[in-house]
Amino acid sequence: MKKNISFTVMGRMFKINLMNIWLFIFLISFSSVRSQSYIRAGNYNIDTKQHNVVFGSIVPPSIGIRVKKIAFGQASGKCSDEVVNSLISDFTTNGVKVIDSEDFQSILSEQDLSVSEYVDKKSAITLGKIIGPSILIYVKVLRCSSASRQVYANEKKYDYKTRSAYIAIAYYSKTRADLSVSIKAVDLMTGSIIAAKILKYSPEESNKSYQGYPEAPSAVDVQEIAFKKLINDVDKMFFPWIIHFNFLYHHSGKKYRLGEAFNAVKKPEDIDNALALAKKNLETYTKSSKTKDKILSAFNNNIGILYLMKREYDTSIEYFQKASDLWPGSLATKAINQCELAKGNMLKMQQINKKDSLETVNNHVKYINATHKEEANTLTNTDIIHLTQKNLPSSLIIEKIKTSNCKFNTSTDSLIKLTKAHVNNDVIIEMMHKK
């Protein structure tokens, strides 16, 4: 039997079916938020009253690599300083090292490089060798402005005392901000442009009054809204973020015990027991010829959600597909699509992590090889003794010391050892100067 609720507005009676409310809540339940949200990637929240599971899926940064260090090229345009300072603050908050602008300019001067508006591939790679794996970001503000305007509109109002309708004039004072920013990012290890986007925002706020035009909203406050939107979108370019998917699980009271498995999940370790319970119930009702396909579809949907909570996406999709085959509908299709998105996000993040790990290993190998090469070309006390024993002229040994990397030990015991090995006094003095 359908249940309705009734309410009165402006003297009229309205009835709404509870099933429609339930469906409406589910349809608007999709949300996308940043990683500060209450559910971390791969985690979930079960709402046993609304009968849904909110699942957090980590979305990889659009540039496809992990950012550890950045530098900013010369910014241009009105508000560019404010934009760059906001980005620097955001990158720092996210744990990224931002190279100081003065230090960066000093490096450019020493290498006789210019990257004011564009950096060629050769110069980019040269910079990368000096400052290490980094991203060079160019900011160009194409538009930064705000304007206020006043408008009015006729509104229908209702007087409950006289029970009559009338027209009132509503006065609006509106402030709009326009922000358009070009963001370009260059990978200093490869010299490639890894991101180039133009981001545009036009937020508008208004104040309303029925007694004449009110004061317009502050232009600074409205511009701040645009800046926050910009930072949020730039974050999605350079950092992982979290999207939330809502999955509705079916329940039907005690008759089919559909929601029983979810009531049993109090912590992650309980999921396996919940799965076993859900599968047992599915097997029991599958054997009954009286069980409708819609109920069997609901069981498969619930099992799909439980596998999703374990992040076993392939198995989850398999059960969602079974649910769809038994009882086709938009909810089953949506569940499959969201699960595939979550799986795709996971695979992309794995590739980024693998690339990051490989890069770390390669950098470590390069460091070791460079260290070994430097050590191989470094003169020590042993090398000087060896050259002396080969009867090389002292003048030649001194010249070798002057033009080489040296790591000499000139302690008292070492000086005695050098003297006993017949190393020339002038050579020893040069060693003491060079160490």
Order of alpha helices (4+ residues) and beta strands (2+ residues): beta-beta-alpha-beta-beta-beta-beta-alpha-beta-alpha-alpha-beta-beta-beta-beta-alpha-beta-alpha-alpha-alpha-alpha-alpha-alpha-beta-alpha-alpha-beta-alpha-alpha
